[in-house]
Amino acid sequence: MTGVPPPEDPRAPALSTDHDYGGSAFKPLYTTRVAVNGGSSAHGRASGRVRSADGALDVELRMPEELGGDATGPNPEQLFAAGYAACFHGALSLLARRQYLDPGSISVEVSVAFGRDPADGGYQLSADLVVTWPGIEPGTADRLIDKAATLCPYAKMTRQGIPSTITLAPSKGSKP
C-alpha cells in the first residue's frame, strides 16, 4: 500500500455508541470512494487496481491460488475481512472502555469464504468472526460482543444486507 503512514500514536475516536444521533433517517458521518479498474487481464478481481479517492489505498488485486490466481496481492475477500475485523474491534473496544475495561488484549479474527450460491448458481460470501479476549469474564465478554454486533455496520450488513444501488454512469460527452 502507498500513502501517508499512520500516526505513531493513533487515538481512539471520540464517537459515542448511542448518544450522537436520534433521528429517523440515515446520517452519513464519513463517505469514501474507491475505484477499481481491470488491470492487465481486464478483470478487476484478477488483476485490478484499487484506488481510493484520497490516495490512502492503492493496491493491485490478485486472485487467490484456490481460484486459479497467483496470490501475489490481496483479494477482495481479504479487504472485506480486514474492514469487518477492524470495525468490530473498534465497536467492542469502545464498549469495553465505557465499562472501564481494558480493551488492549482484544483480538478479532474474521474468516470470509467465497463460494457458490445454491439458490441461483452465482456466488456468495459467508463470514465468521471470532473474538479472543483473555482475562475477561465470559458472561461480560458475551454481553459486550452482542452489543458490538448491533453497533458495527459490518456485522449489521452480514446479518441484514445494506441499502445499495447499481447504476451506469453517463458516457462522457452525453447529455442527460
N, CA, C and O of each residue as an XYZ file, in Angstrom:
704
protein
N       0.831     -1.174      0.000
C       0.000      0.000      0.000
C       0.877      1.240      0.000
O       1.991      1.242      0.525
N       0.353      2.277     -0.594
C       1.055      3.542     -0.558
C       0.213      4.537      0.202
O      -0.922      4.243      0.580
N       0.756      5.692      0.423
C       0.000      6.719      1.119
C       0.758      7.215      2.328
O       1.933      6.902      2.519
N       0.086      7.972      3.119
C       0.677      8.565      4.312
C       0.728      7.520      5.418
O      -0.272      6.850      5.675
N       1.880      7.367      6.081
C       1.942      6.391      7.181
C       1.035      6.833      8.323
O       0.814      8.028      8.516
N       0.506      5.869      9.084
C      -0.365      6.242     10.200
C       0.430      6.971     11.276
O       1.642      6.790     11.389
N      -0.253      7.794     12.062
C       0.460      8.454     13.155
C       1.020      7.414     14.110
O       0.484      6.311     14.218
N       2.109      7.766     14.808
C       2.750      6.804     15.698
C       1.880      6.430     16.888
O       2.002      5.320     17.406
N       1.022      7.310     17.328
C       0.181      7.047     18.484
C      -1.268      7.412     18.164
O      -1.778      8.414     18.666
N      -1.941      6.599     17.324
C      -3.318      6.949     16.978
C      -4.226      6.845     18.206
O      -4.072      5.944     19.031
N      -5.136      7.743     18.310
C      -6.066      7.790     19.436
C      -7.393      7.161     19.044
O      -7.798      7.217     17.883
N      -8.057      6.570     20.006
C      -9.398      6.033     19.777
C     -10.331      7.191     19.469
O     -10.173      8.280     20.020
N     -11.303      6.965     18.590
C     -12.224      8.045     18.239
C     -13.104      8.439     19.411
O     -13.311      7.661     20.342
N     -13.614      9.656     19.350
C     -14.455     10.180     20.419
C     -15.939      9.926     20.167
O     -16.785     10.493     20.860
N     -16.268      9.085     19.190
C     -17.669      8.819     18.897
C     -18.351      8.121     20.063
O     -17.729      7.331     20.772
N     -19.613      8.409     20.255
C     -20.374      7.705     21.279
C     -21.081      6.520     20.638
O     -21.136      6.405     19.413
N     -21.615      5.652     21.465
C     -22.308      4.486     20.926
C     -23.787      4.715     20.717
O     -24.386      4.101     19.835
N     -24.383      5.577     21.500
C     -25.825      5.749     21.352
C     -26.314      7.154     21.677
O     -27.513      7.366     21.859
N     -25.404      8.106     21.751
C     -25.815      9.452     22.158
C     -25.591     10.518     21.096
O     -25.913     11.682     21.333
N     -25.053     10.165     19.936
C     -24.728     11.224     18.987
C     -25.747     11.372     17.862
O     -25.558     12.205     16.976
N     -26.821     10.585     17.876
C     -27.839     10.741     16.836
C     -29.133     10.108     17.290
O     -29.142      8.996     17.820
N     -30.221     10.816     17.082
C     -31.526     10.293     17.462
C     -32.550     10.469     16.364
O     -33.750     10.404     16.628
N     -32.107     10.691     15.136
C     -33.026     10.931     14.027
C     -33.644      9.661     13.482
O     -33.373      8.558     13.956
N     -34.477      9.844     12.480
C     -35.162      8.695     11.880
C     -34.609      8.361     10.501
O     -35.108      7.444      9.849
N     -33.589      9.083     10.042
C     -33.006      8.824      8.727
C     -31.503      8.596      8.868
O     -30.869      9.050      9.821
N     -30.964      7.889      7.902
C     -29.527      7.639      7.859
C     -28.785      8.970      7.828
O     -29.135      9.864      7.057
N     -27.760      9.097      8.668
C     -26.960     10.311      8.722
C     -25.501      9.925      8.481
O     -24.838      9.426      9.391
N     -24.993     10.151      7.265
C     -23.599      9.793      6.995
C     -22.638     10.588      7.876
O     -22.778     11.802      8.022
N     -21.669      9.898      8.456
C     -20.616     10.531      9.235
C     -19.302     10.559      8.454
O     -18.423     11.374      8.734
N     -19.176      9.671      7.481
C     -17.981      9.574      6.652
C     -18.378      8.869      5.369
O     -19.157      7.917      5.396
N     -17.851      9.327      4.255
C     -18.076      8.681      2.963
C     -16.734      8.542      2.269
O     -15.917      9.462      2.299
N     -16.508      7.409      1.653
C     -15.292      7.202      0.886
C     -15.665      6.738     -0.515
O     -16.750      6.201     -0.740
N     -14.761      6.951     -1.439
C     -14.937      6.460     -2.806
C     -13.714      5.649     -3.174
O     -12.579      6.073     -2.957
N     -13.956      4.492     -3.728
C     -12.881      3.622     -4.188
C     -13.229      3.178     -5.598
O     -14.368      2.801     -5.872
N     -12.251      3.222     -6.489
C     -12.461      2.783     -7.864
C     -11.543      1.601     -8.162
O     -10.423      1.521     -7.656
N     -12.035      0.696     -8.983
C     -11.253     -0.455     -9.425
C     -11.247     -0.457    -10.944
O     -12.295     -0.299    -11.569
N     -10.059     -0.637    -11.552
C     -10.019     -0.889    -12.991
C      -9.586     -2.333    -13.198
O      -9.194     -3.007    -12.245
N      -9.653     -2.804    -14.412
C      -9.427     -4.212    -14.690
C      -8.000     -4.666    -14.786
O      -7.746     -5.870    -14.749
N      -7.063     -3.770    -14.907
C      -5.666     -4.168    -14.997
C      -5.348     -4.939    -16.261
O      -6.077     -4.851    -17.249
N      -4.269     -5.689    -16.234
C      -3.757     -6.354    -17.435
C      -4.706     -7.390    -18.022
O      -4.702     -7.602    -19.234
N      -5.516     -8.040    -17.195
C      -6.441     -9.043    -17.729
C      -7.842     -8.473    -17.933
O      -8.763     -9.205    -18.294
N      -8.007     -7.169    -17.702
C      -9.323     -6.516    -17.814
C     -10.345     -7.226    -16.928
O     -11.513     -7.359    -17.293
N      -9.893     -7.676    -15.767
C     -10.742     -8.386    -14.808
C     -10.355     -7.868    -13.428
O      -9.325     -8.257    -12.878
N     -11.185     -6.989    -12.872
C     -10.856     -6.323    -11.622
C     -10.462     -7.252    -10.502
O      -9.577     -6.928     -9.711
N     -11.102     -8.399    -10.420
C     -10.825     -9.341     -9.350
C      -9.479    -10.034     -9.527
O      -8.824    -10.384     -8.545
N      -9.067    -10.233    -10.775
C      -7.846    -10.992    -11.058
C      -6.604    -10.117    -11.165
O      -5.518    -10.532    -10.763
N      -6.757     -8.906    -11.705
C      -5.578     -8.058    -11.907
C      -5.914     -6.577    -11.755
O      -5.201     -5.718    -12.274
N      -6.991     -6.283    -11.050
C      -7.429     -4.894    -10.914
C      -6.549     -4.078     -9.998
O      -5.766     -4.603     -9.206
N      -6.702     -2.793    -10.132
C      -6.025     -1.857     -9.237
C      -7.110     -1.109     -8.483
O      -8.046     -0.578     -9.080
N      -6.973     -1.074     -7.152
C      -7.916     -0.401     -6.268
C      -7.284      0.910     -5.838
O      -6.153      0.935     -5.352
N      -8.025      2.007     -6.020
C      -7.529      3.313     -5.581
C      -8.649      4.056     -4.886
O      -9.758      4.169     -5.406
N      -8.342      4.563     -3.699
C      -9.315      5.408     -3.007
C      -9.154      6.837     -3.496
O      -8.077      7.234     -3.942
N     -10.227      7.604     -3.409
C     -10.212      8.987     -3.885
C      -9.148      9.816     -3.172
O      -8.575     10.725     -3.771
N      -8.877      9.518     -1.910
C      -7.883     10.297     -1.168
C      -6.459      9.757     -1.329
O      -5.514     10.342     -0.798
N      -6.297      8.655     -2.052
C      -4.980      8.083     -2.291
C      -4.432      7.229     -1.163
O      -3.347      6.665     -1.302
N      -5.145      7.115     -0.048
C      -4.647      6.333      1.083
C      -4.603      4.834      0.769
O      -3.785      4.103      1.327
N      -5.472      4.388     -0.114
C      -5.497      2.982     -0.517
C      -5.148      2.920     -1.996
O      -5.797      3.564     -2.821
N      -4.130      2.148     -2.328
C      -3.706      1.986     -3.709
C      -3.020      0.627     -3.801
O      -1.823      0.507     -3.539
N      -3.786     -0.388     -4.173
C      -3.241     -1.751     -4.224
C      -3.684     -2.455     -5.498
O      -4.709     -2.123     -6.094
N      -2.885     -3.430     -5.895
C      -3.235     -4.282     -7.019
C      -3.850     -5.563     -6.473
O      -3.284     -6.204     -5.588
N      -5.006     -5.931     -7.004
C      -5.701     -7.147     -6.576
C      -5.172     -8.347     -7.345
O      -4.728     -8.226     -8.487
N      -5.227     -9.489     -6.710
C      -4.859    -10.752     -7.353
C      -5.805    -11.837     -6.855
O      -6.323    -11.782     -5.740
N      -6.005    -12.806     -7.704
C      -6.846    -13.952     -7.345
C      -6.067    -14.856     -6.394
O      -4.856    -15.022     -6.539
N      -6.773    -15.443     -5.412
C      -6.098    -16.429     -4.556
C      -5.788    -17.690     -5.368
O      -6.440    -17.967     -6.375
N      -4.803    -18.434     -4.925
C      -4.424    -19.671     -5.626
C      -5.603    -20.622     -5.767
O      -5.737    -21.299     -6.786
N      -6.464    -20.677     -4.745
C      -7.606    -21.603     -4.773
C      -8.561    -21.309     -5.924
O      -9.337    -22.174     -6.331
N      -8.503    -20.086     -6.447
C      -9.369    -19.706     -7.571
C      -8.577    -19.577     -8.867
O      -9.062    -18.999     -9.840
N      -7.354    -20.117     -8.881
C      -6.548    -20.126    -10.090
C      -5.601    -18.957    -10.249
O      -4.997    -18.794    -11.310
N      -5.456    -18.142     -9.223
C      -4.582    -16.974     -9.308
C      -3.198    -17.237     -8.780
O      -2.869    -18.346     -8.357
N      -2.382    -16.183     -8.811
C      -1.015    -16.315     -8.336
C      -0.839    -15.806     -6.903
O       0.246    -15.929     -6.336
N      -1.883    -15.243     -6.320
C      -1.887    -14.808     -4.916
C      -0.749    -13.849     -4.589
O      -0.236    -13.866     -3.470
N      -0.346    -13.013     -5.543
C       0.753    -12.078     -5.288
C       0.264    -10.729     -4.755
O       1.057     -9.803     -4.584
N      -1.014    -10.621     -4.497
C      -1.572     -9.396     -3.938
C      -2.826     -9.736     -3.167
O      -3.284    -10.878     -3.197
N      -3.386     -8.762     -2.478
C      -4.614     -9.029     -1.729
C      -5.790     -9.269     -2.669
O      -5.756     -8.881     -3.837
N      -6.820     -9.906     -2.152
C      -8.042    -10.120     -2.924
C      -9.203     -9.443     -2.198
O      -9.066     -9.064     -1.035
N     -10.335     -9.289     -2.868
C     -11.455     -8.577     -2.252
C     -11.927     -9.170     -0.926
O     -12.347     -8.430     -0.037
N     -11.864    -10.480     -0.781
C     -12.306    -11.095      0.468
C     -11.389    -10.713      1.626
O     -11.856    -10.506      2.746
N     -10.098    -10.620      1.364
C      -9.165    -10.194      2.407
C      -9.440     -8.748      2.817
O      -9.399     -8.419      4.003
N      -9.717     -7.893      1.850
C     -10.007     -6.493      2.170
C     -11.298     -6.386      2.969
O     -11.372     -5.612      3.923
N     -12.316     -7.156      2.591
C     -13.576     -7.157      3.341
C     -13.355     -7.680      4.758
O     -13.839     -7.084      5.720
N     -12.627     -8.790      4.894
C     -12.356     -9.362      6.217
C     -11.602     -8.361      7.090
O     -11.886     -8.247      8.282
N     -10.650     -7.639      6.512
C      -9.889     -6.642      7.274
C     -10.801     -5.523      7.760
O     -10.715     -5.109      8.916
N     -11.673     -5.033      6.883
C     -12.597     -3.972      7.280
C     -13.550     -4.427      8.364
O     -13.796     -3.700      9.326
N     -14.090     -5.629      8.215
C     -15.039     -6.178      9.187
C     -14.353     -6.340     10.543
O     -14.883     -5.906     11.566
N     -13.175     -6.968     10.549
C     -12.466     -7.206     11.812
C     -12.095     -5.893     12.494
O     -12.256     -5.763     13.708
N     -11.606     -4.924     11.737
C     -11.203     -3.639     12.319
C     -12.401     -2.894     12.889
O     -12.321     -2.328     13.980
N     -13.505     -2.890     12.160
C     -14.695     -2.175     12.616
C     -15.285     -2.838     13.865
O     -15.654     -2.149     14.816
N     -15.374     -4.164     13.864
C     -15.915     -4.862     15.033
C     -15.011     -4.644     16.243
O     -15.493     -4.421     17.353
N     -13.703     -4.709     16.022
C     -12.754     -4.458     17.111
C     -12.968     -3.066     17.682
O     -12.957     -2.883     18.899
N     -13.161     -2.087     16.812
C     -13.384     -0.723     17.270
C     -14.656     -0.591     18.095
O     -14.660      0.085     19.124
N     -15.739     -1.234     17.650
C     -17.006     -1.181     18.396
C     -16.850     -1.846     19.759
O     -17.306     -1.310     20.769
N     -16.210     -3.007     19.790
C     -16.029     -3.722     21.050
C     -15.100     -2.951     21.992
O     -15.339     -2.904     23.199
N     -14.063     -2.359     21.452
C     -13.140     -1.562     22.260
C     -13.855     -0.361     22.877
O     -13.644     -0.041     24.046
N     -14.687      0.289     22.102
C     -15.453      1.425     22.604
C     -16.360      1.004     23.756
O     -16.435      1.687     24.777
N     -17.038     -0.109     23.589
C     -17.924     -0.608     24.647
C     -17.135     -1.014     25.889
O     -17.571     -0.764     27.013
N     -15.981     -1.637     25.688
C     -15.145     -2.035     26.822
C     -14.725     -0.806     27.619
O     -14.795     -0.808     28.848
N     -14.294      0.226     26.936
C     -13.861      1.453     27.617
C     -15.008      2.079     28.404
O     -14.795      2.617     29.490
N     -16.217      2.013     27.865
C     -17.374      2.572     28.574
C     -17.670      1.798     29.852
O     -18.303      2.326     30.766
N     -17.217      0.549     29.920
C     -17.388     -0.280     31.123
C     -16.118     -0.275     31.981
O     -15.993     -1.061     32.920
N     -15.188      0.611     31.652
C     -13.908      0.734     32.372
C     -13.095     -0.567     32.321
O     -12.406     -0.927     33.275
N     -13.197     -1.261     31.175
C     -12.410     -2.471     30.935
C     -11.292     -2.138     29.957
O     -11.453     -1.269     29.100
N     -10.172     -2.817     30.078
C      -9.034     -2.593     29.193
C      -9.219     -3.404     27.911
O      -9.244     -4.634     27.965
N      -9.348     -2.739     26.757
C      -9.528     -3.465     25.500
C      -8.205     -3.883     24.854
O      -8.202     -4.425     23.748
N      -7.092     -3.636     25.530
C      -5.778     -3.866     24.941
C      -5.511     -5.289     24.483
O      -4.721     -5.489     23.561
N      -6.138     -6.279     25.091
C      -5.862     -7.671     24.723
C      -6.882     -8.241     23.737
O      -6.782     -9.406     23.353
N      -7.859     -7.436     23.326
C      -8.879     -7.931     22.390
C      -8.255     -8.175     21.016
O      -7.497     -7.352     20.503
N      -8.590     -9.319     20.440
C      -8.205     -9.637     19.072
C      -9.453    -10.134     18.346
O     -10.226    -10.921     18.892
N      -9.641     -9.672     17.119
C     -10.796    -10.091     16.316
C     -10.276    -10.691     15.026
O      -9.493    -10.070     14.308
N     -10.721    -11.908     14.738
C     -10.335    -12.594     13.508
C     -11.591    -12.867     12.695
O     -12.574    -13.391     13.220
N     -11.559    -12.514     11.419
C     -12.689    -12.761     10.530
C     -12.239    -13.674      9.402
O     -11.216    -13.436      8.761
N     -13.017    -14.719      9.172
C     -12.811    -15.603      8.027
C     -13.916    -15.319      7.033
O     -15.094    -15.343      7.387
N     -13.545    -15.050      5.789
C     -14.522    -14.814      4.733
C     -14.340    -15.902      3.684
O     -13.234    -16.129      3.194
N     -15.427    -16.566      3.350
C     -15.403    -17.609      2.331
C     -16.164    -17.130      1.099
O     -17.240    -16.542      1.213
N     -15.605    -17.382     -0.057
C     -16.205    -17.071     -1.352
C     -16.634    -18.401     -1.945
O     -15.821    -19.319     -2.051
N     -17.885    -18.519     -2.331
C     -18.342    -19.795     -2.868
C     -19.595    -19.656     -3.711
O     -20.058    -18.551     -3.992
N     -20.129    -20.787     -4.103
C     -21.324    -20.845     -4.940
C     -22.578    -20.694     -4.102
O     -22.685    -21.245     -3.006
N     -23.516    -19.944     -4.633
C     -24.813    -19.755     -4.004
C     -25.748    -20.847     -4.516
O     -26.057    -20.869     -5.707
N     -26.210    -21.756     -3.648
C     -27.066    -22.846     -4.112
C     -28.418    -22.364     -4.633
O     -29.092    -23.082     -5.372
N     -28.813    -21.155     -4.250
C     -30.116    -20.642     -4.682
C     -30.143    -20.308     -6.166
O     -31.166    -20.493     -6.823
N     -29.020    -19.813     -6.703
C     -29.048    -19.383     -8.105
C     -27.805    -19.768     -8.901
O     -27.714    -19.423    -10.079
N     -26.853    -20.467     -8.304
C     -25.645    -20.878     -9.009
C     -24.610    -19.770     -9.139
O     -23.522    -19.993     -9.670
N     -24.947    -18.574     -8.654
C     -23.987    -17.466     -8.678
C     -23.002    -17.616     -7.532
O     -22.671    -18.728     -7.122
N     -22.547    -16.507     -7.030
C     -21.566    -16.518     -5.950
C     -22.137    -15.852     -4.714
O     -23.050    -15.031     -4.801
N     -21.591    -16.212     -3.564
C     -21.952    -15.552     -2.329
C     -20.776    -15.629     -1.364
O     -19.835    -16.400     -1.553
N     -20.863    -14.809     -0.332
C     -19.847    -14.802      0.719
C     -20.462    -15.308      2.010
O     -21.665    -15.175      2.238
N     -19.627    -15.885      2.841
C     -20.016    -16.144      4.224
C     -18.890    -15.601      5.088
O     -17.734    -15.559      4.667
N     -19.236    -15.187      6.293
C     -18.240    -14.612      7.184
C     -18.423    -15.170      8.583
O     -19.544    -15.319      9.067
N     -17.310    -15.474      9.220
C     -17.297    -15.943     10.600
C     -16.326    -15.068     11.373
O     -15.206    -14.820     10.925
N     -16.759    -14.605     12.530
C     -15.962    -13.708     13.356
C     -15.698    -14.381     14.694
O     -16.615    -14.926     15.310
N     -14.449    -14.346     15.147
C     -14.066    -14.919     16.432
C     -13.333    -13.845     17.235
O     -12.374    -13.240     16.755
N     -13.799    -13.621     18.459
C     -13.165    -12.658     19.362
C     -12.341    -13.427     20.388
O     -12.825    -14.382     20.994
N     -11.100    -13.008     20.576
C     -10.251    -13.513     21.652
C     -10.069    -12.357     22.630
O      -9.645    -11.266     22.251
N     -10.399    -12.618     23.900
C     -10.303    -11.556     24.915
C      -9.846    -12.179     26.225
O     -10.666    -12.438     27.107
N      -8.542    -12.424     26.363
C      -8.023    -13.046     27.575
C      -8.288    -12.183     28.809
O      -8.228    -10.955     28.751
N      -8.578    -12.846     29.914
C      -8.722    -12.154     31.187
C     -10.086    -11.543     31.442
O     -10.292    -10.929     32.489
N     -11.022    -11.692     30.519
C     -12.352    -11.126     30.735
C     -13.312    -12.258     31.089
O     -13.199    -13.360     30.552
N     -14.244    -11.994     31.981
C     -15.254    -12.986     32.371
C     -16.144    -13.265     31.157
O     -16.635    -12.323     30.535
N     -16.363    -14.544     30.801
C     -17.114    -14.873     29.584
C     -18.501    -14.223     29.490
O     -18.904    -13.807     28.404
N     -19.227    -14.130     30.586
C     -20.548    -13.502     30.541
C     -20.461    -12.027     30.164
O     -21.285    -11.533     29.394
N     -19.484    -11.333     30.695
C     -19.267     -9.920     30.369
C     -18.867     -9.779     28.905
O     -19.386     -8.926     28.185
N     -17.935    -10.628     28.478
C     -17.493    -10.587     27.081
C     -18.662    -10.851     26.142
O     -18.841    -10.128     25.162
N     -19.461    -11.877     26.428
C     -20.604    -12.204     25.569
C     -21.576    -11.036     25.460
O     -22.056    -10.726     24.370
N     -21.865    -10.392     26.582
C     -22.789     -9.258     26.586
C     -22.258     -8.114     25.727
O     -23.007     -7.520     24.952
N     -20.972     -7.805     25.860
C     -20.382     -6.715     25.087
C     -20.225     -7.081     23.613
O     -20.371     -6.221     22.744
N     -19.930     -8.339     23.326
C     -19.846     -8.795     21.938
C     -21.218     -8.680     21.269
O     -21.311     -8.235     20.124
N     -22.274     -9.074     21.966
C     -23.630     -8.940     21.413
C     -23.963     -7.482     21.126
O     -24.549     -7.172     20.089
N     -23.593     -6.587     22.035
C     -23.846     -5.157     21.837
C     -23.007     -4.623     20.671
O     -23.494     -3.828     19.868
N     -21.750     -5.060     20.580
C     -20.887     -4.626     19.472
C     -21.473     -5.055     18.131
O     -21.338     -4.340     17.138
N     -22.117     -6.210     18.095
C     -22.740     -6.685     16.852
C     -23.897     -5.794     16.417
O     -24.248     -5.775     15.237
N     -24.492     -5.058     17.347
C     -25.564     -4.131     16.969
C     -24.995     -2.777     16.555
O     -25.678     -2.008     15.879
N     -23.758     -2.470     16.948
C     -23.134     -1.192     16.608
C     -22.316     -1.260     15.327
O     -22.312     -0.308     14.547
N     -21.635     -2.352     15.104
C     -20.719     -2.483     13.969
C     -21.510     -2.600     12.664
O     -22.280     -3.547     12.503
N     -21.339     -1.660     11.731
C     -22.100     -1.732     10.486
C     -21.754     -2.951      9.627
O     -22.593     -3.414      8.855
N     -20.545     -3.470      9.749
C     -20.198     -4.680      9.005
C     -20.992     -5.878      9.541
O     -21.469     -6.707      8.767
N     -21.130     -5.962     10.868
C     -21.918     -7.047     11.460
C     -23.380     -6.916     11.032
O     -24.025     -7.910     10.698
N     -23.895     -5.690     11.044
C     -25.270     -5.475     10.578
C     -25.415     -5.896      9.123
O     -26.387     -6.558      8.760
N     -24.454     -5.514      8.291
C     -24.513     -5.835      6.868
C     -24.521     -7.343      6.654
O     -25.258     -7.836      5.801
N     -23.715     -8.084      7.412
C     -23.671     -9.529      7.209
C     -24.965    -10.192      7.648
O     -25.303    -11.270      7.159
N     -25.697     -9.563      8.567
C     -26.987    -10.111      9.009
C     -28.156     -9.636      8.163
O     -29.054    -10.420      7.857
N     -28.158     -8.372      7.784
C     -29.338     -7.745      7.189
C     -29.170     -7.289      5.753
O     -30.164     -7.003      5.086
N     -27.956     -7.212      5.259
C     -27.717     -6.550      3.980
C     -27.620     -5.052      4.221
O     -27.753     -4.594      5.356
N     -27.389     -4.289      3.164
C     -27.318     -2.833      3.276
C     -28.048     -2.207      2.102
O     -28.163     -2.816      1.038
N     -28.544     -0.981      2.295
C     -29.122     -0.284      1.152
C     -28.018     -0.044      0.113
O     -26.923      0.397      0.462
N     -28.296     -0.326     -1.123
C     -27.297     -0.095     -2.165
C     -27.991      0.146     -3.499
O     -29.147     -0.226     -3.699
N     -27.268      0.767     -4.382
C     -27.763      0.995     -5.739
C     -26.673      0.589     -6.715
O     -25.490      0.602     -6.374
N     -27.068      0.233     -7.918
C     -26.132     -0.047     -9.003
C     -26.638      0.747    -10.201
O     -27.763      0.543    -10.657
N     -25.805      1.651    -10.709
C     -26.202      2.484    -11.845
C     -25.076      2.537    -12.864
O     -23.917      2.284    -12.536
N     -25.420      2.865    -14.093
C     -24.439      3.081    -15.154
C     -24.172      4.571    -15.209
O     -25.096      5.375    -15.333
N     -22.891      4.937    -15.116
C     -22.527      6.359    -15.212
C     -22.765      6.833    -16.639
O     -22.570      6.075    -17.590
N     -23.181      8.072    -16.787
C     -23.378      8.585    -18.152
C     -22.047      8.613    -18.892
O     -20.995      8.836    -18.293
N     -22.106      8.385    -20.186
C     -20.898      8.452    -21.022
C     -20.431      9.889    -21.086
O     -21.237     10.819    -21.075
N     -19.132     10.062    -21.153
C     -18.585     11.417    -21.273
C     -19.068     12.005    -22.589
O     -19.016     11.359    -23.636
N     -19.525     13.210    -22.513
C     -19.999     13.891    -23.714
C     -21.483     13.664    -24.002
O     -22.046     14.317    -24.881
N     -22.122     12.747    -23.273
C     -23.554     12.532    -23.498
C     -24.337     13.561    -22.718
O     -23.864     14.099    -21.717
N     -25.514     13.824    -23.180
C     -26.383     14.792    -22.497
C     -27.366     14.054    -21.622
O     -27.881     13.003    -22.002
N     -27.632     14.610    -20.436
C     -28.553     13.920    -19.508
C     -29.961     13.836    -20.031
O     -30.836     13.287    -19.363
